[in-house]
Amino acid sequence: MSADDPALGAEDYESLPYTSMPYAQTQPSRLAAIATLHGMAPPPVETASVLELGCASGGNLIPLAARFPQARFVGIDLGRKHVEEAALRIRDLALSNIEIRQGDIAELRVSEKFDYIICHGVFSWTPRAVQDAVFGICRETLSESGVALVSFNVLPGWRMRSAIRDLCLRHTAGEAAPSRRVVMARELLDDIAALASAGEPYGLLLRKEAQRIAHRPASYIMGEFMSAENTPFYFTDFDEQASRCGLAYLADADLDAAVPQTLSAPFLQRLSAYAGGDGSAREQYADYFTGRPFRSALLVNAEAPRSGFDSERLRLLHLSGDLRSVAHGSSFDDARGRAVRGKDPSVLQALSRLAAANPATLSFEEVIDDVGGESAVRLCEALGLLVKLGQIGASSVRLRVGGGDAAYPRAWELARLEAASGQPFVTSLAHAPVLVKQITGWMLYHLDGRMDRSGLEAALADALRSGEVRVPEMKQEGDGNVEHIAAAYVDRALRHLATKALLIKS
């Protein structure tokens, strides 16, 4: 059986199930916000119907169902193990608004309409029949003002990674066991990266890729570099396929995937020179210039009314900002360490409000407060640019979170269940994965809203004495100072969980 045999891919998928986790860019409240900014009136997320194609064991879909009990969710996946795992998690959470079925996308027949369709990490990694089916399902089932997300590997940027895929496939061709093939591929890439010259393009590429995948799960390595299918696309080819099916490209779910290059004046000038007013050509030339390897394309019905990005429509949304004040509030750093600067006092005040509220969202009125007239217009434009840059976020739904100073702090039930299951991450209310250490998992499990801070400190002290929970300080200071150690860890853990949107507002 060759590496190009589709049956091999199905067997690999079943024996090495894909790590199922939340992807923040796929959450419907984000898709709705982007659609709103492009002149659309997308369906309310709180009562929407959502379909995910290739949902694995529901790591992306189940948290959405838990957060939006009045909405309806349907997931489809080929893997039997994935569907069985999803059923257990749905049962444990007692969710009645979600159904995950086993099925082949190419043979799927859906009679109902969906407001949001998610197809993430599927399109490039499946045969042409499945790709055609994805477009067909979007055409037939997407509601009038609905939004679909379809992600795929992009040319020419992904062409560089195809060399990695070729290496992995050839090196592991004689090995049948998927887990062993992944180990062999990691070892080879590490050795080449260590020995190749970083001063040469090839050595630099291998080093960067080895670093990038060092902590990725085995299922990612298998899917990205050793699956039977992995077809990257030029944007214009993808766009043409979508257009033939009555779908139109709206924007990318990752608004900042190709900036700041794409927002600079020289870039825009050259883009206009090459592509003129052809929107599809502009996206294609943007890919030529930036070399981006991946897109999360948002598709809508071709007849749906829409416009270009309109910052004024931020007034309809909720904003968030993971920002750190620098130089006494005269500038800020975002979550990726990028500077966010502004001379306008109203902009700085807005950023201060977002930073203070983080990770919760604020309505546009709460952000701008009493700013009006031309100042409000300029502020709108400034915030719109920051949304484009990915330095602040926009959502169609308000996010409320709890603080670590609550009398009886309580964690989100889904995160508590995930922590108790022993998985290495939990899902935040912001739909992002958060890595958890042993003591963080212990805290989440005990944050059921029935203990105050002193009770948590006493319970943790007992756990430290018994060895149920281990921390480095116990070896250094011993049992004599256990209460002090427990109090310090409870304080740090509550502040950490609050900043990661894992606590519920009472």
N, C-alpha and C positions, 0 to 999 in steps of 0.2 A: 504493500500500500504506500503510495507516494505522498509527499507533503501536500500535494495539490488535490488529493482525493477529498471531496466534501464529507464523506463518511468519517474520515479521520478527524475533521474539525468538530463534528457532532460528538464523537467519543471523547475528545479532549475536553470539550465544554462540560460534559457530564462528569468526567472523572476529576476535573480540576475546576470546580464551579467558580464563577467570577465573584470577586469581593463586591458585595452589594452595599452601597453607601449613598448618602445624600449628596446631591450636586446643586450647589446654591444657584447656579445660573439657570437651572431648569425649573425652579419653583414658579408656579403660575402667577403669583403676585408680582414677580419680576417681569415675566413675559407681558402681563397686563400693563405694567408701568411703561415698558418700552413701546407697546402698541399705543398707549395713551399719548406718549410724547411724539408719536408719528401720526396724530390726528384721528386715531380710532377710538371707538367706545366699546372696549372688550367686555365680555360678560363678567359680572361680579364673582370673584374667586370664592367667596364664602359659600356660594350655592351652586358652583360650577360643576360640570361633569368633565372628568379628566381621564384620558387614556394614555397608558405608557406601553410602548412596544419594545420588548426586550427588557423587562423590568427586573430580571434576576430574581433574588429572593425578597424584593420589595423594599430594600434599604432606602431607595429614593421616594417611593410612593407611600409606604406605610406612615412615615412621619407626617406627610401632608394630610392623610386621612385622619390621623390623630389630632392634628391642629384644627382642621376644618370639618367638624362633625356633620354639618348640613350639606356638604358637597358630596359628590359620588365619584368613586375611583375604580378603574378597571385596569388590571395589568395582564400582559400576555408575555409568556416566556417559554422557550423551547425545552429548558432543562427540568426534568422531573424533580431532582433534588432541590432546585431553587423553589419550585412551587410548593413542595412539601414543607420546606423551612418557612416560607411565607405564611402558610396556613397556620403553623404553630404560633408564630408571632402575632398574627391577627387574632387568634383565639385568646392568647394571653392578655392582649389589650382589650378584649371584648369589643372589637370594632365591628359595626354593622353596615358601614358605608363603603366598604372596599371588597373587591373580589379579584383574586389573581388566578388565572387559568393557564394550563399548559396548552401550547399550540404553536403551529408553524405560521409565521407571519405571511408567508407566500400563499397559504391556504385559508387564511382568516376571512371570515364573512361576518361583517358587523352591520347590524340594522339600525342602531341608535346613533344619535348625533353627540358629538363631544365639543366642549368649548375650548379645551386645551389638549393638545396631543404632544407627548414627549417621546422622542426616539433618539436617545443619547447613547453613543458608543455602539451603534448597530450598523448603520448604513454602509460604511466602507468595509465592514468586516463580514459581509454576507454576499451570496451570489446575486447576479443581476435580477433573477426572478423575485427575490426578496426586496431589492431596491425598487423595482417597479411596483411591488405590492404596497410599499410604504407610501409612495406618491398616490397610489390608487385609494388607499385607506384615508389619507388626508383629504383627497378630493371628495370622496363620498360621505365622510362622516364629520368633517369639520363644520361647526355651526357657522352661521352667516358672518358673525364678527369674531370668530374664534381665531386662535393662534396655535401654530404647530412649531415645535423645535425639532430640527433634524441636524445632527452633528455629523461631520465627516472629515477625513484627512484631505489636505489641500495641496495642490500642485501650484507652483514648482517647489514650495517650501519643504514638503514632505519627501521630496526626491532625495535629500541628504540622508534621511533616516532609512530609506530603502536599502542603503548599503549595509546598515546594521541588520536589517531583516534578512538579507541575502547571506550574511555571515552566519547568523543563528540557524537558518534553515539548513545550510550545507554542513555545518559543524555537528548538528544533532540528528542528521538524516538517518543514522543507523540505530537510534535509540527510540523505543516505543513508548516508554513511560513518560507522560507529560511532566511530572514533577522532576524527574531526572534530567529531562531536556532543558528545563528552566535552569537547573543548577549548572549544567554544562555551559549554557549560554552566558550566564553571569560570570563564571570563571574565565571564559575566553575573553569577554569584553573587558574585565578587570585587568587581565594580563596584557592585552593589547594597549589599553589605556596607560598602564604603568610603564611600558617599554617604548611606546611610540613617542616621537618628538612632539612636544607641545608647540614647538615653533612652526610646525607644518600643519596645513589645514586638516589633513586626515587625522593626525594625532590629536589635534584640538577637538575635532568632532567626537572622536571616540572617548576622550576624557570627559567631555560634557555629558555625553549620553550615559556613560557608566555612572557618573555622579547623579544624573537625573533619575535613573531607575534603581539606584542602590536600595532605596527603601520602599519601592513599589511592590505590591504583592505579586506572587508567582503568576496568578491568573492574568494580571496586566501584561507581564512579559510574554506569556503564551499568546494572548489575544493580539497584541500589537506587533510582535515580531515573528511568531511562529504559527499563526493560525493559517488555515487553508486559504482563506480569503483576506485580502487587505488591499483595497482599491482606492487610491487617492484620486481626487477630481480637480480639474480646473473649475473655477467658479462659474465661468460662462457655460460650461457643459452641464453642471448641476442646475443652474438657473434655467437653461433651455429645457431640460427634462421637466422641471417643476412647471414651467410655463405651458408646456404641452398638456399638462394635467389640470390646467385651469387654476394654478397656484401662482402667487407672486412673492418674490423676496421682499421682506420688509426691512430687516436690519439684522445685526448679529446680537445674540444674547450677551456676549462679552463685548460691551461697547468699547472697552479700552484695549481690545486685543491687538490693535495695530496702531495705537497712538503712543507717544505724542507725534511720531513722524507724520501721520496723516492729517494733523491739524496745523502743521507749520505752513507758512505762506509759500515758500519755495516748492514744497511738495504739492500743494494744491494747484499751483501754477503749472507745474509739469504734468500733473494729472489731467488738467483741463486741456493741455496741449495734445496729449495722447488720446484722451477719451471723449473730449467735448462734453456734450450733454447726455451721453448714453450712460444711464445708471449702471447697467450690467458691466459695461466696459470699464467704468471707473472702479468698480469693485475688483475686477480682474487686474487692472494695472496697479491697484493698491497692493494686491497680493504679489505682483512682480517686484514691487519696490521694497516691501517689508519682509517677504519670505516667510510669512506666517505658515505654520504646518497644519493648522486645525481651525475649523469654523463650527460655530453653533448657530446655524441659519434659522431665522424665524420666517415662516411661510404663512400667508393668509390667502383667502379666496381672492382671485384676480379682480372680482367685481367690488370688493370691500372698499369703501371710501377711506382714504389715507392721505398723508402729506409727508413732507420732510420733517426732520427733527425740529420741534417747536418748544423752546424753553418756557414760554408762557404757560404751557400746559402742566408745568410743575405744580401749579396752583391746585391741581386736582389730585395730587399725590402726597405720599408721606416720605420723608427724607431721613437718612441716617448717616453717621460719620464716625468711623473709628479713627479719631484724630488725637494728636498729642500737642499740647501748647508748647511753643518754643519762643524764647525771647519775650517773656511776659505777655504772651497773647498777640504779638505782632506778626507771628506766622505760626504754621502748624506743620507737623509731619503726619502723613497718612500711615496706614497699617503696614505698608511696604517700605516705609522710610523715605518716601518721596516728599519733597517740600510742597506745601500749599501756602502760597503767599498772596496777599492782597493789600492794597493801599486804602481802599474804601473802608471806612469805619463800619458801615452797615454789613459788609461782607465778613469782616473779622468778628463782628458781633454774632452773625448767623452761624459762623463756624464754631464759636465758643458755645453757643446753645446746643449744637449738634454734638460736640465733644462731651458736654456735661450730661446729655441724655443717653449717650451710647451705653449699651447696644440697642436701646429702645429707639423708635422712630418718632419724629415730630411732624405734624401737619405743616404745610407751607406757611400758614398764618402764624403758627407758633414759632417758626424759624425767623420770619421777617419781622414779627411783632408789629410795631406801629409805623414801619417804613412805608411810605406811599409815593405817588407821583413818579417822576423820572428816576428817583433813587430805587424804587421798587422794580422798575423795568431793568435797570442796570444790574440789580441784585439777582434778578431772575436769569439774566444772561450769564452772570458769573457762576451761579449755581448749576446752570445747564451745562456749562463747559466742564465743571468739576464732575458732573455725572458722566459726561462723555469720557473723561479721563479715568473714570473708575475710582476717583478719590472720595466721593460720597455716593451713597446708594439711593435708589428710588424704588418705592413699592406702592402698589395699589391698596395695600392693607396695612393698617396700623399694627405695630408690634409693641406689645406691652410685656415687660419683664419685671421680675422681682429683684430686690436688692439684698445684699448680704447682711444688712442691718435689721431685717425684719425680726419681730419678736419670736416667731416660730417659722424659720425659713423652710421653704418647701421646693423641691426640685420637680421638674417636669416628669410626669409619670413615665413617658416613653424612655427618657434618659435613665431613669432609675431601673427600668426593666433591662435596658441594654447593658448597663453597668453590672447588674446582677448576673447576666448571661456570660460575662467574662470576655466579651468582645473588646478589642483594643481602643475603640472610639465610641462616643455617644453622639447623638444628634441634638443640636441646639434648636431653640425656637426660631432662630434665624436660618434654619435648614442648612447648617454647616456641620461637618464632622469635627469633633473635638477629641483629641487623644487624651486618654485617662491613665494615670498611674494607679497603683494599688490603693494608696490612701485616698485618692480622688474618687475611685470607685466605691470605696467604703463609705465616704461621706455622702455620695449620691444615694446609695441604698438607704441610709439612715435619715435622709432629708424628706421625711414623709409628712412634715408639718405638725408632728406631735411633740417634738422636743425643742426647747429653747436653747440658747447658746450654752448655758451652763450644763444642761443635760447632755448636749453633744460633746462637750469637753470631758465630762465624766465618763461617757460611754467610750470615747476614744482612748482615754487613759487606761481603762480596763482592757481594751483591745491591744494596746501597746504592751501592757504587763503580761498578757497571756501569749503574746507572739502572733496573734491573729493578724495584726498589722505591724510591719517593720519599717523603721525609719533610721537613717544614719545616726541621728542624735542619741538614740537609745544606747548605742555602743559606746559613745563618747561620754555621756553624762550618767548613764545608768538609771535605775528605777527611782532614785532619790529625787529626781527633778521631773518626773513623768507628767505631773499636772501642768507644769510650765510648758513642756514640749507639746502636750495635747492642746493647750489653749492657743499656742502660736500657730499650730497647724490648722485648727478650726478657723481661726481668723483669716489665714492666708487662703484656705480652701474656699471659704464663703465669698471672699472678694474675687477670687479667680472664677468661680462658677457664675457669679453675677455678671462679670465682664464678658463671659462667653455665652450669655443668654440661655442659661440652663436653670434659672430659678423663676418660679411663677409669682406673679404679683398677687398679693392677698386681696 
